[in-house]
Amino acid sequence: MSTSKTIKSALISVFHKDGLEPIVRKLNELNVTIYSTGGTEKFIKDLGINVVPVEDVTSYPSILGGRVKTLHPKVFGGILNRQDHEGDVAELKEYNIPQIDLVIVDLYPFEKTVASGAPEQDIVEKIDIGGISLIRASAKNFKDTFTVSSMDQYDAFLSILDEGNGETTLEQRKSFAAKSFNISSHYDTAIFNYFNADETPALKVSETNAKVLRYGENPHQKGYFFGDLEAIFDKLHGKELSYNNLLDVDAAVNLIEEFKGEAPTFAILKHNNACGFAQRETIKQAYIDALAGDPISAFGGILIANTEIDAATAEEIHKLFCEVVIAPSYSEEALAILKGKKNRIILVQKEVALPTTTIRTCLNGNLVQDKDSITDKLEDLKYVTNNKPTQSELDDLLFASKLCKNTKSNTIILVKNKQLLAGGTGQTSRVDALNQAIEKATSFKFDLKGSVMASDAFFPFPDCVEIADKAGIKSVIQPGGSIKDQLSIDYCNENNLSMVMTGTRHFKH
């Protein structure tokens, strides 16, 4: 039997009517019998085109306020029958069931209703039952039935109608069936995630908005981004974001979130870690002091500010080759300056809630966890040494703690006067992380005397505080929790260092 099928009858039941008229007119031109319900039926009648109400097929009215219209054996028998199966053909004839070759459905907008903040009653009413059933049935029977499952497919389907003059191929039907199951599975995932208030341990992730990237981490790897970048950024200038850009931008956004609403703060990131960071009275000075933290690593980095970038700051930034600049806004003059490099990506960050969970592949599965949402605060601190930090040291300790939380473990962060002097990142030993930070700070001519140190986890031995003391560091913030905490406390007491403990570890692997 030929795999090509001529559409002779169609069932149309859609929420969105935009773009439907050309399809209906084409079907009418091809002498296709059209069945429909409710608002779609009225829409077709208003076009002056003949339409058969589904009630005429089922001999049963739409009931329960429209909740039940198409859920009937005569509808689903017409969709699910196998045209090359003698028994199915005989039963259609016996029960007077019309053959349905095409199903066009556009589901109730459940996700948009949730996003609008509508009350639960309205949200529940936007859970489509008949539509989702029609999609699944017709997609299952793709050998005989064509399924259009979203208004986004109207144009593509109209092209198929025009090119084939009403005839479709098996490959086309199977391709649209795949699109249909993508629509239905995404729809069900959205519904589950809305109802899963008790946090039933189940991983349901569905993203249909795929952006093809130039490549992944390296040119030989394919890369994709699933999500809605336009919801979080307005892209004003520059080339497309790469896979590695996106990872760095994510790290930058999460870091600067810790300093939202504070004094002008500027960060420079490379490979997901801050290589420069400072908070000052002006954003220009914050940038200059952030850059001083590591002007070598800053080359090709990601820049982010927590306040508007003005012309004076843009002039300074323009001297540096950087991949991406992010800020909540830019002055007109600043934007004109920054656009001077054609490939420089300029993003305006919008006020959008960030995800509260993290997901990453692991072995043959996935790891899911709550995001580290704790930011160490003054009231969380436990003063464990005889010597107490000064107010300026406390300010630096909390500043360093926020940086430490957003840096790869094992990490040590050195700060003085709300400026990142250096960080030891991603080391297998905490001692190595500290030595790396001290060496780096010294290489850029920073005076560590009077600086503070933050650690993402406890010190099992007093070696780190001893090294810090000899480098001139005067105050330490760490989570505590080691059975040997007292050894580090004792060293601090004996050498006039201050130490506070937060009680919260901030590993970041």
N, C-alpha and C positions, 0 to 999 in steps of 0.2 A: 504494500500500500504506500502511496506517496506520502512523504513527510510534510508536504505543503498543504495548508488548509485555507479554505476561503471562508471569511467571516460572513455568516448569514444572519446571525442574531447576537444581540448584545444586552447585557444588564449593566445599567449605569446608576450608581448611588454614591454621590460625592458630597463632601462638605464644602470645599472650595469650587466655585463655578468658573473662576477666572481661567481663561484659556480653553475652556471646554467647548465653546460654541463652534470653532472650526472643525473639531472632531465630530460633533453631532451632525453638522451639515455634510461632512464627507460621508459619514455612515448612511445618512439619508440618501445622498447621491448614489451610493452603492446598493440601495434597496435593502439595507440591513434592517431587520425588525428590532426595534429598541424597546426594552422593558425598563421600567424605572419606578421610583418611590418618592413620596413626599415632596420636599423642596426641589429635588432634581427633576422630578416628573413635571412640576409646574414650570421650571426653567425651560425645559425642552418644548413644552406646549406653547409657551410664550414666544418661542422662536418660529411657531407655525409649523412644527414638525410632528408627525404622528408618533405617539408613544403609547405603549400598552402598560397600564398600571399592573404592578405585581399582584395586587388583590384579584385581578381578573384571572390570573394564572392559578393562584392558591385557593381562590374562593373563600378567602379569609381576610378580614380587615386588619389594618395596622392597629395594634392594641397597646395598652399600657403607656399611653402618651408618646407613642412612636418607638418605645424600647424594643418592640418585636414587630418587624416588618417582613424581613426576607428569610427568617429562620423557619424554613418549611421544606419538606421532602421534594416538593415539585420544583423548588428553586435549586436546591443542592443536587437533586437528581439530574437536572438539566446541565449542571456544571461538571459533575463528577463522573458522568457516564463515559465508558470507553467505546468510542465509535467503531472500533474493530472487534468488539465483543458481542457475539450474537445474543447472549442473554441480556446484556444491558440494553441493546437496541430494542429487543422484544418488550422489556419492562417499560421503556419509555412510551412505547405504543400502547401497551396495556393500561397504563395509568395516566395517559394523556399528558405526558411531561414534555415540555418544549426543549429542544436542544439549545444550549447557550454556548456560543463559540468565543465570546469576549466578555470579560468582566472589567469594568472601570470603577475603581473605588478611591476615594481620598478620605482618610480617617479623621475623626473628630480630633481637634488640636489639643491633645492632653497636655503635652509639655508646655505649650504656650499658656494654657490656662493655669498651670501650676506656677509658672514664672510670673504671671500677672498678679499673684497674691490673692486670687479668688478664694472664697470660702470653700470648705471641703465638699459641701453639697454640690456646688457647681463643678468642682474637679471630678467628682465621682460620675456625674452625668456626662462628662467628656471621655469616659472609658468606652470605646467603641466595641460592641459585641458582634453585631451583624456584619459590619464592614471587615473586621479582622477575620471572621469566619469565611467570608466570601474570598478574601485574598488567599487564605491558606488552601481552600478547596480548589480554586482555579489554578493556583500555582502547582499544587500537587498533580493536577491533571494536565500539565503543560503539553503533553503529546497531542492533546486535542483542543485545549483552551488557552487563549491569550489573556494575560493578566496585566492591567495597568494599575499600579498600587499607590500612586502619588501624583499630585498635580505637577510635580517636578519632571514627570515622565511624559507629559502631554505632547510636548513638541516633538520628542523622539518618536513617539508612537504615530503622530500625524504624518511624519516623514515616511514611516513604514507603510502606512495606509496609501499614501500618494504613490510611492515607488512600486508597491506590489498590487495596486488597484484592488485592495481588499484581501489580498492573499498574503499569508505569513509562512515563514519557514520554521522548521523545528528548532534551528539554532536561535532564531529570534525569540521564540516562545520560551525556550529554556533560559535564555539570558534574562528575560523579564521575570521569569519565575524566581531566579536567584535574587534579583532586585526586590521582589515581593517578600521573600523570606528575610531579607535584610531589614525591610520596613517592619515586618511583623515582630521579629525578634527584638529590634530596637524599641518598639512600642511597648512590648511586654516588660522589657528591662526598666524603662522609665516608670512604668506603673509600680513594679516591685520596689524600686528604690524609693518611691514616694511613700509607700505603705510600710516600709521596713523601719519603723520608728524604734522597735525593740532591738534593732541591730542583730537580726538573725545572721549568724556567720555564713554568709554566702557572697561570693564575688560576682557581681553582675555589672559588667562594664560594656557599654555600647557607644561607639563614636562613629558617626557616618560621614563626618566632615573631614575627609582626608586631604592633606596637602602633600604633594610629591616634592621632596627635597632634592637638591642636586645630587647628594649622596649622603651616606651616614657619617660616622666619625672619620672614615677614610674613603678615598675615591673608589675603592673596590667594593664598598658596601652600599646597598640600597638604603634609602632613608625616607621616612614619612612622618608627618606630624598629624595627629588626630586631635582636633580641638578647634576652638574658635578664637584665633588671635585678635580678631577685630573687636571682640568683647572686652579685651583687656588693654589693647593698644590702638592708637591712631598712628599709622605709619605715614610720616610726612616726607620722607626722602630716602634714597639709597637703594642698594640691591636687595635681593631676597635674603631673608634670614636662613642660615645654614643649620644643620643638625647641632654642631658644636656651639654656634651662636645661641641657639635656643636653650641649651643646657646652661650656658653662662648667664643668659638673660634671666632664667628661672632663679638661679642662685642670687643674682643681683636684686631681683624683686623681693625675694624672701628676706634678704639681709636688710634692705632699706626699710622694709615694713617695720622692723624693730625700732626705727627712729622716726616713725611717722609723727608729725606734729611737733617735733623738737626743733632746736636751732638748726640753721643751714648745715647739712651733712652731705658729704660727697664720698663715693666709693669707686674704686677702680678694681675690677676683677679680672682674673686670668685663670683658666682651668677650674672654674667654680669656686675659687678662693679669692678673698680680698688681698691684693698686693699693695693697696694704698687706701687709707681711710682717715677722714678727719672731720671734726665738727667745729665750726667757727661762727663769728658774728655775721660774716657775709659768705655767700656761696662761692665767690671768687677765691677768697682765702682758704676756704675748705678744700677747693680743688687743688690749689697750689700746694697745700700741706699734704694732701692725699698723694699727689704725684711725687712729692719728696720722699715718701716712704719707700718707693722702689721705682724710679724712673725707667729702669731697664725693662722690668717685667710689664710695665704699663703699655709698652709698644704693642699695638694690635689688640688691646684689651677692650673690656666692656665698661662704660662709664655710666654712673647713675647718681642722680641728685634727689633729695627729698623736697626740694622747692624749685621755683622757677629759675631757669638759667637766663641770665641777662647778657648784654653785649660784652661787658668786660670779661665775664667768665668764658664766653664763647671765643673771644680773642685768644685766651690762654689755651683752651682746648684745641683750637684750630692748629696750633703748633705741633700737636701730637698726632701720630697716625693711630687711629682707634677704629674699631669695627662698628660699635654701636654706642649711641648716646641716648639715655632715657631720663625723662624728667616729667613732672606733672604739667609743666607748661614752659614756653619759651617766649621771650620778647621778640618782636618782629625783627629787630636788628640782629639779635642772637641767631635767629633762624637763618637769616640771609648769610651770615658768616659761616655757620656750620654746613650749609648747603654748598659751600665752596669746594668740597670734596665730593665728587659725583657718586662714589660708592658708599660713602658713610651713611649708615642706617640711623635715622632719627625717629625716635618713638616718643609719643605722649602716653604716659601711663594713666589709665582711667581708675576711678574708684570702684573696684570690683573685689568681692570677697574671694580669697584664695582657698584652694581645696583644704579640707581638714584631715585628709588621709593621704598616705603615700603608697604607691604600688610599684613593685619591680619584679621582673622575672627572676626566678631562682630554680636551678636544676630543671626538673620537668614540671614546674608549677610557678606559683607567684607568692611573694611575700607582701602582706598588707599590714599597715600599722597606722595608728593615730599619728598625725603630725606632731612634732615637738612644739607644742603651743605655749610652753612655759617660758616666760622671760623673767630672769632673776631681778628682783626688786629689793629696795632698801629694807623693807619690812621682813624679807625672807632671810636676811643675813644673821648668822650666828657668830658672835665675836669670841674667838677661842684663845686669843693671846693676851698677854698682859698689856702690850702696846696696842692701842686702838688706832685705826686709820684716821687721818685727818679728813675734813670734808672734801677737799680737792682729790685726795686719794680715793675716797668712796665713789666720787663721780667717775674717776678713771677706772676703778674696779668694775663698776656696773657697765660702763662703756666697753671695757675689754671682754666682759662676760658675754655680751650680745654678739660681739665679733667671734668669740670662741665657739659659741653655739652654732654658728653658720660657717665653720671651717672644718675641713676634713680631719678626722682623728688619725692617730694621736696628734693633738695640737697644743701648742703653747702660744699665747698672744702677749706681746709686750706693748704697753701703752703709756704715754706721758702727755699730759695736758690735752686729752681727748684727740690724740693723734696715734695712729698705728705706727709703731717704730719698726716692728717686724713680727712675723709669725713663723712658727715651725709647724709645717702641715704634712699630714699623711705619713708620719713616721711610725715605725714599728716599736720604738722605745720613746718614752716620755723624756728621758734624758737627752736622746738624740734630737727630739723636737725643740727642747730648750736650747741646746747648744747651737742648733741651726738658726734659731731666732736671734740669739746673742751675736753670732758671727755675722748674720745678715745686717742687723742694726748697726754693728760696729763698722761694717764695710761702707755704709752710707753716712758715716761720721756722726751718728746719733750718740748723745751722752745718756747712758742708761741710769745715771745717778738720779734717784728719786722717782724712777718709773715703777709701774706695777705689772704684775704677771697674772694671767688667767690660765687655768687648766681645765680641759673638758672632763677630766675624771680625777679621782683622788691620787694622792702620792703614797705608794706602799712603803716608801723609804724616805728619809730626809735628804737624799742626794740632790733633788731638784731645788729645794729651798736653800741648800748650801751653795749650789752653783749660782743661783739667783742673787743671793746675798753678796757673793764675791764680785758679781758684775755690777753691783750698785742698786739693785732692785730693792725697794723698801716695803712693798705691800703685796699680798697674794690673795687671790680669790679662787676657791676650788670647792667641789661638792662635798668632800669629806666622805666618810663611810668605810675607810680602811681600818682593819683591826690594829694597825700600827699608826693611826693618826697622831697619837701622842708624841711619836718620835719627831715628826715635823713641827708640831706645836712647841715641843721642848727646844728644838733648835732655834725657832723664831724668838722665843722668850730669852734665850741665852744671848742672842745676837741683835736684839732690839728691832726685829721685824714685826709687822702686824699681819695677821691672817684672819680672813673671814671664810666661813663655810656656808654654802647655799642649800645643801641637802638634795640638790638636783643634778644628776649627771647629764651631760649633753654630748654623748657620742654621736658622730656623724660619719658613717662608713660609705 
